Amino acid sequence: MSITKEKIVEYAQNLGAVLVGFAPSSRWDEYGEVADAYRPNEIWPETKTVIVLGVPILLPILETTPSINYLEQYDTSNILLDQLAYRLAVFLTEQGHASIFLPRDGYGDIHVLVDKPVAAFSHVFAAKYAGLGTIGYSHMVLNEKYGPRVRYVSVFTNLEVEPDVVITKDLCTKCEICKKLCPSGAFTTREDQIIADMNKQACSEYHVTLCEEHRYPCGVCSKVCPIGQDRKLFNSKNISLYLKEREAITQDPNDPEYARWVHVRQHGSKGNRII
Protein backbone atom coordinates (compact mmCIF):
# COMPACT_ATOMS: atom_id res chain seq x y z
CA MET A 1 0.00 0.00 0.00
CA SER A 2 1.54 3.34 -1.03
CA ILE A 3 1.66 6.29 1.32
CA THR A 4 2.64 9.88 0.60
CA LYS A 5 5.27 11.97 2.30
CA GLU A 6 2.57 14.45 3.28
CA LYS A 7 0.60 11.70 5.01
CA ILE A 8 3.65 10.62 7.00
CA VAL A 9 4.30 14.21 8.10
CA GLU A 10 0.66 14.68 9.08
CA TYR A 11 0.63 11.44 11.07
CA ALA A 12 3.86 12.31 12.89
CA GLN A 13 2.68 15.81 13.73
CA ASN A 14 -0.62 14.47 15.05
CA LEU A 15 1.41 12.27 17.38
CA GLY A 16 3.33 15.29 18.69
CA ALA A 17 6.34 15.71 16.42
CA VAL A 18 7.17 19.38 15.78
CA LEU A 19 9.97 18.83 13.28
CA VAL A 20 9.93 16.10 10.62
CA GLY A 21 12.68 15.50 8.09
CA PHE A 22 13.57 12.82 5.55
CA ALA A 23 17.00 11.56 4.50
CA PRO A 24 17.88 8.75 2.09
CA SER A 25 20.16 6.15 3.63
CA SER A 26 22.59 6.82 0.77
CA ARG A 27 23.30 10.27 2.21
CA TRP A 28 25.53 8.74 4.90
CA ASP A 29 27.70 7.25 2.15
CA GLU A 30 27.60 10.46 0.15
CA TYR A 31 28.95 12.63 2.98
CA GLY A 32 31.28 10.03 4.50
CA GLU A 33 31.29 11.74 7.91
CA VAL A 34 30.05 8.75 9.91
CA ALA A 35 32.03 5.53 10.32
CA ASP A 36 30.63 2.61 8.31
CA ALA A 37 29.32 0.62 11.29
CA TYR A 38 27.21 3.59 12.42
CA ARG A 39 25.36 4.09 9.13
CA PRO A 40 21.69 3.09 8.70
CA ASN A 41 22.31 0.33 6.17
CA GLU A 42 24.85 -1.30 8.47
CA ILE A 43 22.43 -1.24 11.38
CA TRP A 44 19.44 -2.39 9.29
CA PRO A 45 20.22 -3.26 5.65
CA GLU A 46 16.60 -2.79 4.53
CA THR A 47 16.74 0.95 5.23
CA LYS A 48 15.91 3.20 2.30
CA THR A 49 14.85 6.33 4.21
CA VAL A 50 15.53 7.72 7.70
CA ILE A 51 12.70 9.81 9.09
CA VAL A 52 13.89 12.19 11.81
CA LEU A 53 11.44 13.58 14.35
CA GLY A 54 12.11 16.45 16.72
CA VAL A 55 10.46 18.12 19.70
CA PRO A 56 11.61 21.39 21.28
CA ILE A 57 13.06 22.00 24.71
CA LEU A 58 11.29 25.07 26.11
CA LEU A 59 13.91 27.72 26.86
CA PRO A 60 12.64 29.19 30.18
CA ILE A 61 12.76 25.71 31.74
CA LEU A 62 16.20 25.00 30.29
CA GLU A 63 17.46 28.28 31.76
CA THR A 64 17.00 26.86 35.27
CA THR A 65 19.55 24.09 34.65
CA PRO A 66 20.80 22.25 36.60
CA SER A 67 17.40 21.67 38.16
CA ILE A 68 14.70 19.07 38.70
CA ASN A 69 12.45 21.10 36.39
CA TYR A 70 14.83 20.73 33.47
CA LEU A 71 15.36 17.04 34.30
CA GLU A 72 11.62 16.44 34.09
CA GLN A 73 11.34 18.34 30.80
CA TYR A 74 14.23 16.32 29.38
CA ASP A 75 12.69 13.02 30.48
CA THR A 76 9.26 14.02 29.18
CA SER A 77 10.64 14.89 25.75
CA ASN A 78 12.53 11.58 25.63
CA ILE A 79 9.44 9.56 26.48
CA LEU A 80 7.40 11.45 23.89
CA LEU A 81 10.04 10.89 21.20
CA ASP A 82 10.31 7.16 21.77
CA GLN A 83 6.55 6.75 21.78
CA LEU A 84 5.86 8.76 18.66
CA ALA A 85 8.75 7.10 16.77
CA TYR A 86 7.54 3.65 17.76
CA ARG A 87 3.98 4.47 16.74
CA LEU A 88 5.13 5.89 13.40
CA ALA A 89 7.22 2.77 12.73
CA VAL A 90 4.23 0.55 13.50
CA PHE A 91 1.95 2.72 11.34
CA LEU A 92 4.30 2.43 8.36
CA THR A 93 4.71 -1.31 8.91
CA GLU A 94 0.94 -1.73 8.98
CA GLN A 95 0.81 0.12 5.66
CA GLY A 96 3.14 -2.48 4.18
CA HIS A 97 6.43 -0.62 4.62
CA ALA A 98 8.77 -2.39 7.04
CA SER A 99 10.02 0.11 9.63
CA ILE A 100 11.83 0.26 12.96
CA PHE A 101 12.83 3.07 15.30
CA LEU A 102 16.10 3.91 17.01
CA PRO A 103 15.55 5.29 20.55
CA ARG A 104 16.54 8.88 21.27
CA ASP A 105 19.39 7.81 23.60
CA GLY A 106 21.67 4.88 22.93
CA TYR A 107 22.93 4.12 26.44
CA GLY A 108 21.49 2.60 29.59
CA ASP A 109 23.10 4.83 32.20
CA ILE A 110 25.28 7.94 32.25
CA HIS A 111 28.12 5.95 33.82
CA VAL A 112 28.35 3.93 30.59
CA LEU A 113 29.29 7.06 28.65
CA VAL A 114 32.30 7.74 30.86
CA ASP A 115 33.99 4.61 29.50
CA LYS A 116 32.47 4.68 26.00
CA PRO A 117 30.99 8.08 25.10
CA VAL A 118 29.34 7.05 21.84
CA ALA A 119 25.98 5.60 20.81
CA ALA A 120 25.28 3.02 18.10
CA PHE A 121 23.58 5.65 15.94
CA SER A 122 23.81 9.46 15.77
CA HIS A 123 20.54 11.37 15.59
CA VAL A 124 22.67 14.50 15.19
CA PHE A 125 23.93 13.48 11.77
CA ALA A 126 20.50 12.08 10.91
CA ALA A 127 18.92 15.48 11.64
CA LYS A 128 21.57 17.20 9.51
CA TYR A 129 21.03 14.83 6.58
CA ALA A 130 17.25 15.27 6.93
CA GLY A 131 17.55 19.02 6.46
CA LEU A 132 16.59 20.01 10.00
CA GLY A 133 19.70 22.01 10.82
CA THR A 134 23.48 22.26 10.78
CA ILE A 135 25.99 20.92 13.30
CA GLY A 136 27.45 23.67 15.45
CA TYR A 137 30.53 24.26 17.57
CA SER A 138 29.08 22.25 20.46
CA HIS A 139 28.40 19.13 18.32
CA MET A 140 24.64 19.76 18.50
CA VAL A 141 22.26 20.35 15.62
CA LEU A 142 21.26 23.99 15.32
CA ASN A 143 17.75 24.50 14.02
CA GLU A 144 16.63 27.86 12.65
CA LYS A 145 13.58 28.02 14.89
CA TYR A 146 14.87 26.44 18.11
CA GLY A 147 18.65 26.57 17.86
CA PRO A 148 20.10 23.51 19.63
CA ARG A 149 17.06 23.25 21.89
CA VAL A 150 15.54 20.23 20.13
CA ARG A 151 15.58 16.51 20.94
CA TYR A 152 15.58 14.04 18.04
CA VAL A 153 14.70 10.43 17.29
CA SER A 154 14.92 8.41 14.06
CA VAL A 155 12.74 5.92 12.18
CA PHE A 156 14.28 3.58 9.60
CA THR A 157 11.97 2.45 6.81
CA ASN A 158 12.28 0.47 3.58
CA LEU A 159 9.97 3.01 1.94
CA GLU A 160 11.64 5.39 -0.48
CA VAL A 161 10.51 8.93 0.30
CA GLU A 162 11.48 12.17 -1.41
CA PRO A 163 14.34 13.53 0.71
CA ASP A 164 14.54 16.99 2.22
CA VAL A 165 17.31 19.35 1.19
CA VAL A 166 20.41 19.48 3.38
CA ILE A 167 21.09 22.98 4.74
CA THR A 168 24.47 24.08 3.43
CA LYS A 169 24.89 27.45 5.17
CA ASP A 170 26.12 27.00 8.74
CA LEU A 171 23.79 28.43 11.37
CA CYS A 172 26.57 28.43 13.98
CA THR A 173 28.49 31.71 14.17
CA LYS A 174 31.32 30.19 16.23
CA CYS A 175 30.77 32.74 19.00
CA GLU A 176 32.20 30.20 21.48
CA ILE A 177 29.84 31.24 24.28
CA CYS A 178 29.19 27.55 24.91
CA LYS A 179 32.95 27.05 25.33
CA LYS A 180 33.24 29.95 27.79
CA LEU A 181 30.39 28.67 29.98
CA CYS A 182 30.82 24.88 29.71
CA PRO A 183 31.08 23.60 33.33
CA SER A 184 33.37 20.75 32.30
CA GLY A 185 35.61 22.76 29.97
CA ALA A 186 34.97 20.17 27.28
CA PHE A 187 35.50 22.25 24.13
CA THR A 188 38.69 23.13 22.28
CA THR A 189 38.53 25.38 19.23
CA ARG A 190 39.77 24.17 15.87
CA GLU A 191 40.84 26.77 13.37
CA ASP A 192 40.03 24.59 10.35
CA GLN A 193 36.35 23.99 11.14
CA ILE A 194 33.34 25.25 13.09
CA ILE A 195 32.87 22.09 15.16
CA ALA A 196 35.10 22.02 18.24
CA ASP A 197 37.14 19.14 19.55
CA MET A 198 35.18 17.78 22.51
CA ASN A 199 36.38 15.98 25.61
CA LYS A 200 33.37 13.69 25.86
CA GLN A 201 34.73 11.94 28.94
CA ALA A 202 34.95 15.21 30.88
CA CYS A 203 31.38 16.03 29.85
CA SER A 204 30.18 12.58 30.94
CA GLU A 205 31.98 12.73 34.28
CA TYR A 206 30.34 16.06 35.07
CA HIS A 207 26.98 14.52 34.22
CA VAL A 208 27.65 11.69 36.69
CA THR A 209 27.81 14.33 39.44
CA LEU A 210 24.56 15.91 38.27
CA CYS A 211 22.93 12.49 38.10
CA GLU A 212 23.88 11.77 41.71
CA GLU A 213 22.27 15.08 42.67
CA HIS A 214 19.11 14.18 40.72
CA ARG A 215 19.41 17.09 38.30
CA TYR A 216 20.87 15.53 35.20
CA PRO A 217 21.49 16.61 32.43
CA CYS A 218 23.53 19.81 32.17
CA GLY A 219 22.33 21.49 28.96
CA VAL A 220 24.34 24.69 29.43
CA CYS A 221 25.65 24.64 25.84
CA SER A 222 22.06 24.40 24.62
CA LYS A 223 20.84 27.07 27.01
CA VAL A 224 23.40 29.74 26.10
CA CYS A 225 23.42 29.34 22.31
CA PRO A 226 22.15 32.58 20.73
CA ILE A 227 20.77 30.84 17.64
CA GLY A 228 17.00 30.28 17.41
CA GLN A 229 13.81 32.24 16.90
CA ASP A 230 12.57 30.91 20.24
CA ARG A 231 14.74 33.51 21.99
CA LYS A 232 12.54 36.30 20.66
CA LEU A 233 9.37 34.38 21.46
CA PHE A 234 10.40 33.83 25.08
CA ASN A 235 11.94 37.33 25.39
CA SER A 236 15.30 35.80 26.25
CA LYS A 237 17.73 37.59 23.94
CA ASN A 238 20.09 38.98 26.59
CA ILE A 239 23.03 36.56 26.29
CA SER A 240 25.13 38.71 28.64
CA LEU A 241 22.87 37.50 31.44
CA TYR A 242 24.41 34.05 31.03
CA LEU A 243 27.95 35.39 30.81
CA LYS A 244 27.58 37.20 34.14
CA GLU A 245 25.54 34.52 35.89
CA ARG A 246 28.19 32.65 37.89
CA GLU A 247 29.95 35.78 39.11
CA ALA A 248 26.71 37.57 39.96
CA ILE A 249 25.22 34.68 41.93
CA THR A 250 28.49 33.99 43.72
CA GLN A 251 28.61 37.58 44.89
CA ASP A 252 24.92 37.76 45.73
CA PRO A 253 22.76 34.59 45.76
CA ASN A 254 19.72 36.86 46.00
CA ASP A 255 20.52 38.85 42.88
CA PRO A 256 17.03 39.67 41.51
CA GLU A 257 18.07 39.04 37.89
CA TYR A 258 18.66 35.36 38.69
CA ALA A 259 16.20 34.81 41.54
CA ARG A 260 13.78 32.70 39.49
CA TRP A 261 16.54 30.28 38.42
CA VAL A 262 18.08 30.06 41.90
CA HIS A 263 14.67 29.37 43.40
CA VAL A 264 14.07 26.35 41.16
CA ARG A 265 17.60 24.97 41.67
CA GLN A 266 17.15 24.93 45.44
CA HIS A 267 14.25 22.50 45.29
CA GLY A 268 13.76 18.87 44.33
CA SER A 269 17.37 17.69 44.19
CA LYS A 270 20.24 16.84 46.50
CA GLY A 271 22.43 19.57 47.85
CA ASN A 272 21.72 23.24 47.70
CA ARG A 273 23.85 24.42 44.80
CA ILE A 274 22.56 27.54 43.15
CA ILE A 275 24.54 27.20 39.93
N, C-alpha and C positions, 0 to 999 in steps of 0.2 A: 504494500500500500504506500503510495507516494505521499509526501508531506512537504509543505513549502517552508522556506526559511522564515517567512512572516508568521506562520502558525507556530513554529518553535519559539520564536521571540515572544509572541503573545502568551503562550503557555508558561514560559519561564517567568515572565513579568507577573502573571496572575498568581504564581507561586510566591513571589516576593523578590525576585531578582530585579535589581535596578540597572545594572549594566549587563549586556549580553554581546559577546563577540564570537566570531567564527574564524578558525584557522585550519588550513589543510595540513595534514600530518607531514606533507612534503616540505613544509616551511622550515622545519627543524633541520632538515638536510640542506636546504638552500642557504640558510644563514650560518650553519656550522658552529654555533656558539655553545651548544650543549653537547656534552660527551655522549657517544653513541648509546650507551646503556640506559641513559636517562631520557631518550626520545620516545614519543608515543608508540611508534611501530615496534620498538624493542620491548616495551612493556606489554602491549597488546597488538599483535601483528595485523589484526583486522581493522585497525583504526584508519579511517579516511579523513575524518574531521574531528577537531577538538573544539568543543563549545565551552567558552569560559563565561562564568557567571560571577557578578560582583555585587556586594552590598556595602553601603558606606558606613564608616565610623563617624558618629556625630561629634563634631569638634568640641563643643563645650564640655562634654563628658571626658573626652580625651585630655583636655587641658588640666584635669584634676590628677592625672597620673603622677606618681603611683598611688592608686587608690582602689578600694573595693568597687567603687562605681564603674571605673574603667574596666576592671576585671570582669564584672558582670556583663558589660556591654560587649566585650571581646568574646566571652563565652556564648552569649546570645547570638551574635553574628555567626560564630562557628557552627552552632547547632542549626541555625537557619540555612546556612550554605550546604551543609551535608544533607539536610532533608530535601531541599529543593533540587539539588543535583541528583540525588537518588531517585526522586519522583520523576524528574525529566528523563533519566536513563530508562526507567521502567516504562514511561509513556512512549518513548521512541521504540523500545523493544516490542511493546504491544502493537505498535504500528507496523511491525515487520522489519525494523532496523536495529540490529543488535547493538546494544550500548551498555557501557559501564561508567561508573564515576570514580574519580580519585579524590579522597577526602582532603579537606582544606589544609590539614596539617599531617605531616608524614612521620610523626614520632609519638611514642607512647608517654614520654615524661621528659621534662626539661633537662633532667640529669643525663639523658641519652645524648643530647646535643653537645654536651661538654666534651665527650669523647669522639663523637662523629657528627659534626654540625652540618649535616646535609640530608635532604629527604630524597626519596626515590624518584620524585617528579617535581619540577619547578612550575608552580602556577604563575610565577613572575614572568618567566619567558613565554608561557602560554598566553598571558594577558597581552604582552607585547605583540606576539605574532597574530593575536586576534584583533589588533587595532584599538585596544582600550587605553593605551598610554605608552610612555617611553620609560626606560629604566634610568633612574637618577643616581646621583652621587652615593646615596645611602643604600643602594641595591634594591630599592623598592620601585614599584611601578608608579609613575606619576600620571594621574588622570586629569584632564583639563578641568573637569567640574569639581573633583574632590581631592586633587593632589594625590598624596600617598595614602590618604585616609579611606582606603577601600580594602576589603577582604575578598579573596577570590577562591573559586573552586572550579574544577574542570570535569567535563563529560566527554568520554571517548565514544565515537559512534562509527559504524561502517557506512553510514549515509554520506554521500558526497553533497556538500552544501556550498553555495557560492561564498567564497571567503570575504572577510572584511579587509580593508586596505591598512597596511602597516603604517603607522605614523613615523615619518622620517625626520621631522624637525624636533630636536630635543626640547622637552618642556623644562628640564632642569637647567638652572642658570649657574650652577656650581658656586653658589653663594657661601657654602661651607658652614652655614649656621648649625646644621645637624652635627658636624664635626666639633664645633666649638662647645656644644651643649651635651654631647654624648656622655652619659655618666661612666661608661666603661672605657672611654678613649679608644674606641674600636676602629676609627677611620684614619687612613693615611692617604693624602692626596697624590694622585698620579698626574704628571704633566701631559701625558700622551692621550688621556681619555677623561671623560666626565666621571665615570664610575670609580669610586675610591677602592683602594685595597682595604679589606675588612678583616679584623681579628675576630673571627666568629667565636673562638673559644672564650675570649674576654667578654664578649656580649652574652654568651650562654652562662658563664659563671656569675655574672651580675644578675641574670634572671633567676638563677638558683636562689640567691639571697631574697629576691622579691617574692619568689614562690613560697619560701619558708615564712615570710611575713604575710602571706595570703593577699598579695597585691601584685601579682604577675599578670600581664607583662609590663615592660617599660613603656615603649611607644613614644619616647621623647623625639626621636628623629622624625616620626610621623606628625607629631604635635607641632613642631617648630617650623616645618617646611612652609614657605610662603606661597607655594603654588596651589591653586585651587579656587574656584569661584565660591566655594562654601565659606571662605573667609569673609567675603562681603555679606553673604546671607546672614551669618552669625555675628556680624559686626566685630570681627576678631582680626583686624588687619595690622594691629600694632605689634610687630615682631620684636621691637625693643623691650616689650614687657617680658618676654622670655629671656632675653639676654641679661636683664637685670634681676631676674627672679631670685637666684640663689643668694646673691649678695644682699638684696633687699630683705629677704626673709630671715637671713642669718642675723642681720643687724636689728631687725624688728619683726618678730613672728606675727605681730598684730597689724602689719602694714595693710591698710585698707584696700590697696590695689590687688592684693593676693588673698584676702580674707576668705573668699568663697572656696578657693582651692585648698587652703590650709584646713578649713573646717572639714571638708570631705575626707582629707587624708588622715585626720585624727580619729576617724571612726571606722569600725568594721574590719580592722586588720591588726596584726601584732605590732607592738612597739608604738611609738608616738612620733615617728619622724614626720616632719612637715615638708620635706622635699626629697 
